[in-house]
Amino acid sequence: MPVSGVRGATVARENSAHAIWDATEELLRELCRLNAITEDEVVAAFFTMTPDLDAAYPAYAARRLGWTQVPLLGAVETPVPGVPERMIRVLIEVERPTRQRLTPAYLHGTLSLRPDLAPPED
């Protein structure tokens, strides 16, 4: 079956386990809502965090949502100037009968990473 991927990003309000998990859970829920993704379709999820987040793994939020059979991986991002602080990103791979273009989600100021997705200015 074909695999499609979808990206998203958000920021945690602080460097604490609960803030990281809450922000990640909000992002995962939004990506699933936008793309009607169910756990059964998720092949894998890859999480990254900026170096200023080290209190917890964001992947635990997926486990809190019930993604118990999904392979998850986390990594720390390269510190690049201009990247939002306390940022969490995810790439979700989804298996569906046909390959689809999925809708990304960039929450809480992270749309600056993908200005091509910003709504047109009037």
Residue frames as qw, qx, qy, qz and C-alpha x, y, z in Angstrom:
[[0.000, 0.889, 0.458, 0.000, 0.00, 0.00, 0.00],
 [0.379, 0.614, -0.045, 0.691, 1.31, 3.52, -0.78],
 [0.487, -0.543, -0.387, 0.564, 2.69, 5.70, 2.02],
 [0.136, 0.811, 0.130, 0.554, 2.14, 9.44, 2.28],
 [0.506, -0.209, -0.433, 0.716, 3.84, 11.78, 4.73],
 [0.108, -0.874, -0.261, -0.396, 2.67, 14.87, 6.53],
 [0.463, 0.113, -0.397, 0.784, 4.67, 17.41, 8.55],
 [0.322, -0.854, -0.299, -0.279, 3.76, 19.66, 11.39],
 [0.444, 0.172, -0.431, 0.766, 5.32, 21.89, 14.01],
 [0.411, -0.830, -0.285, -0.247, 4.43, 23.65, 17.23],
 [0.226, 0.499, -0.527, 0.650, 6.08, 25.18, 20.28],
 [0.567, -0.456, -0.644, 0.237, 5.91, 24.17, 23.93],
 [0.213, -0.922, -0.114, -0.301, 5.09, 26.92, 26.44],
 [0.324, -0.788, 0.504, -0.141, 8.08, 25.86, 28.59],
 [0.483, 0.381, -0.788, 0.032, 10.70, 23.15, 28.94],
 [0.489, -0.212, 0.692, -0.488, 8.69, 20.75, 31.10],
 [0.154, 0.060, 0.971, 0.171, 7.43, 17.25, 30.42],
 [0.284, 0.595, 0.694, -0.289, 3.77, 18.25, 30.55],
 [0.241, 0.753, -0.079, -0.608, 4.27, 21.29, 28.32],
 [0.039, 0.378, -0.793, -0.476, 6.09, 19.16, 25.73],
 [0.161, 0.227, 0.960, 0.041, 3.46, 16.42, 25.83],
 [0.281, 0.677, 0.497, -0.464, 0.52, 18.86, 25.72],
 [0.221, 0.679, -0.302, -0.631, 1.95, 20.77, 22.74],
 [0.009, 0.232, -0.899, -0.371, 2.76, 17.56, 20.89],
 [0.231, 0.380, 0.882, -0.156, -0.66, 16.07, 21.58],
 [0.315, 0.721, 0.216, -0.578, -2.34, 19.24, 20.27],
 [0.176, 0.561, -0.579, -0.565, -0.23, 19.02, 17.09],
 [0.074, -0.023, 0.980, 0.185, -0.97, 15.32, 16.54],
 [0.294, 0.537, 0.709, -0.350, -4.71, 15.85, 17.09],
 [0.307, 0.725, -0.038, -0.615, -4.72, 18.71, 14.57],
 [0.112, 0.404, -0.777, -0.470, -2.82, 16.70, 11.94],
 [0.142, 0.189, 0.972, -0.005, -5.21, 13.78, 12.44],
 [0.307, 0.643, 0.491, -0.501, -8.25, 16.06, 12.25],
 [0.243, 0.667, -0.289, -0.642, -7.07, 17.86, 9.10],
 [0.298, 0.392, -0.782, -0.382, -6.29, 14.60, 7.31],
 [0.880, -0.122, -0.002, -0.460, -8.78, 12.16, 8.90],
 [0.420, 0.417, -0.791, 0.157, -5.84, 10.01, 10.06],
 [0.862, -0.428, -0.009, -0.273, -6.55, 7.00, 12.25],
 [0.465, -0.634, 0.618, 0.015, -3.98, 5.12, 14.32],
 [0.851, 0.122, 0.506, 0.066, -4.35, 2.07, 12.06],
 [0.631, 0.757, 0.072, 0.156, -3.07, 4.12, 9.10],
 [0.110, -0.915, 0.388, -0.022, 0.04, 5.45, 10.85],
 [0.882, 0.280, -0.315, 0.211, 3.18, 3.60, 9.72],
 [0.655, -0.187, -0.290, 0.672, 5.62, 5.61, 11.85],
 [0.062, -0.978, -0.124, -0.157, 6.14, 9.04, 13.40],
 [0.674, 0.107, -0.178, 0.708, 9.43, 10.90, 13.65],
 [0.256, -0.943, -0.210, 0.018, 9.75, 13.74, 16.17],
 [0.564, 0.257, -0.203, 0.758, 12.42, 16.41, 16.49],
 [0.343, -0.886, -0.275, 0.149, 12.91, 19.11, 19.13],
 [0.262, 0.831, -0.263, 0.415, 15.06, 22.17, 19.36],
 [0.575, 0.161, -0.631, 0.496, 18.00, 21.77, 21.79],
 [0.160, -0.327, 0.387, -0.847, 16.27, 23.95, 24.41],
 [0.825, -0.214, 0.002, -0.523, 13.71, 21.17, 25.03],
 [0.417, 0.325, -0.837, 0.143, 15.18, 18.33, 27.05],
 [0.442, -0.248, 0.558, -0.657, 12.61, 17.60, 29.77],
 [0.700, 0.148, 0.647, -0.263, 10.80, 14.76, 27.94],
 [0.207, 0.010, 0.797, 0.568, 10.35, 12.91, 24.68],
 [0.457, 0.191, -0.048, -0.867, 7.51, 14.32, 22.56],
 [0.440, 0.038, -0.823, -0.358, 6.74, 10.81, 21.31],
 [0.026, -0.178, -0.864, 0.470, 5.20, 10.01, 24.70],
 [0.407, 0.284, 0.162, -0.853, 2.26, 12.23, 23.65],
 [0.561, 0.176, -0.615, -0.525, 1.51, 9.77, 20.85],
 [0.312, -0.068, -0.927, 0.197, 1.43, 6.97, 23.40],
 [0.168, 0.239, 0.549, -0.783, -0.98, 9.06, 25.51],
 [0.535, 0.283, -0.172, -0.778, -3.24, 9.24, 22.43],
 [0.871, 0.059, 0.413, -0.261, -3.22, 5.45, 22.16],
 [0.644, 0.640, -0.403, -0.112, -0.58, 5.00, 19.45],
 [0.688, -0.513, 0.509, -0.068, 0.77, 1.89, 21.14],
 [0.859, 0.138, 0.447, 0.208, 1.61, -0.08, 17.99],
 [0.472, 0.871, -0.009, 0.139, 3.24, 2.78, 16.06],
 [0.751, -0.058, -0.078, 0.653, 7.05, 2.96, 15.80],
 [0.064, -0.993, -0.079, -0.051, 8.19, 6.35, 17.12],
 [0.730, 0.059, -0.083, 0.676, 11.57, 8.07, 16.93],
 [0.142, -0.980, -0.114, 0.082, 12.85, 11.30, 18.43],
 [0.696, 0.169, -0.005, 0.698, 15.89, 13.45, 17.73],
 [0.211, -0.775, -0.120, 0.583, 17.36, 16.83, 18.62],
 [0.548, 0.795, 0.193, 0.172, 17.56, 19.36, 15.81],
 [0.583, 0.144, -0.014, 0.800, 20.61, 21.26, 14.69],
 [0.131, -0.751, -0.326, 0.559, 20.54, 24.72, 16.31],
 [0.382, 0.428, 0.422, 0.702, 19.82, 26.99, 13.35],
 [0.052, -0.219, -0.211, 0.951, 19.56, 30.77, 13.85],
 [0.363, 0.023, -0.227, -0.904, 16.02, 32.11, 13.57],
 [0.451, -0.238, -0.835, -0.204, 14.20, 28.88, 14.40],
 [0.534, -0.627, -0.057, -0.564, 11.41, 29.32, 16.98],
 [0.057, -0.396, 0.790, -0.465, 12.42, 28.43, 20.55],
 [0.455, -0.012, 0.773, -0.442, 11.00, 25.30, 22.22],
 [0.630, 0.342, -0.310, -0.625, 9.91, 23.90, 18.85],
 [0.576, -0.032, 0.815, -0.059, 8.65, 20.38, 18.25],
 [0.504, 0.399, -0.438, -0.629, 8.29, 18.97, 14.74],
 [0.664, 0.008, 0.734, -0.138, 6.83, 15.72, 13.50],
 [0.400, 0.301, -0.644, -0.578, 6.73, 13.72, 10.29],
 [0.679, 0.051, 0.632, -0.371, 3.91, 11.17, 10.22],
 [0.174, 0.199, -0.819, -0.510, 3.93, 8.44, 7.58],
 [0.640, 0.188, 0.432, -0.607, 0.45, 7.23, 6.68],
 [0.124, -0.028, 0.920, 0.371, -0.52, 4.13, 4.69],
 [0.550, 0.425, 0.301, -0.653, -3.61, 4.50, 2.49],
 [0.762, 0.345, 0.542, 0.076, -4.98, 2.73, -0.62],
 [0.554, 0.690, 0.159, 0.439, -3.79, 5.61, -2.82],
 [0.489, -0.101, -0.166, 0.850, -0.99, 8.10, -2.31],
 [0.057, -0.891, -0.428, -0.140, -2.44, 11.41, -1.12],
 [0.258, 0.439, -0.210, 0.835, -1.23, 14.94, -0.58],
 [0.465, -0.608, -0.600, 0.233, -1.87, 15.56, 3.10],
 [0.042, -0.885, -0.074, -0.457, -2.38, 18.91, 4.83],
 [0.526, 0.092, -0.518, 0.668, 0.43, 20.02, 7.17],
 [0.397, -0.856, -0.310, -0.112, -0.17, 21.86, 10.45],
 [0.471, 0.238, -0.302, 0.794, 2.07, 24.63, 11.76],
 [0.421, -0.787, -0.443, -0.087, 0.85, 25.92, 15.11],
 [0.505, -0.816, -0.092, 0.265, 1.81, 28.77, 17.46],
 [0.023, -0.910, 0.293, 0.293, 4.14, 30.81, 15.27],
 [0.591, -0.269, 0.675, 0.349, 5.84, 27.95, 13.44],
 [0.647, 0.677, 0.352, -0.003, 4.29, 28.86, 10.08],
 [0.048, 0.898, -0.355, -0.255, 7.43, 30.96, 9.54],
 [0.500, -0.305, 0.770, 0.253, 9.09, 27.63, 8.69],
 [0.356, 0.324, 0.790, 0.380, 6.74, 27.26, 5.71],
 [0.138, 0.449, 0.079, -0.879, 5.85, 30.74, 4.43],
 [0.198, 0.035, -0.722, -0.662, 4.54, 29.11, 1.25],
 [0.224, -0.417, -0.881, -0.015, 1.60, 27.81, 3.32],
 [0.014, -0.366, -0.392, 0.844, 0.61, 31.21, 4.73],
 [0.337, 0.736, 0.585, -0.054, -2.70, 32.65, 3.56],
 [0.411, 0.449, 0.244, 0.755, -2.34, 35.33, 0.89],
 [0.151, -0.415, -0.313, 0.841, -2.19, 38.91, 2.13],
 [0.289, 0.796, 0.532, -0.011, -4.95, 41.30, 1.03]]
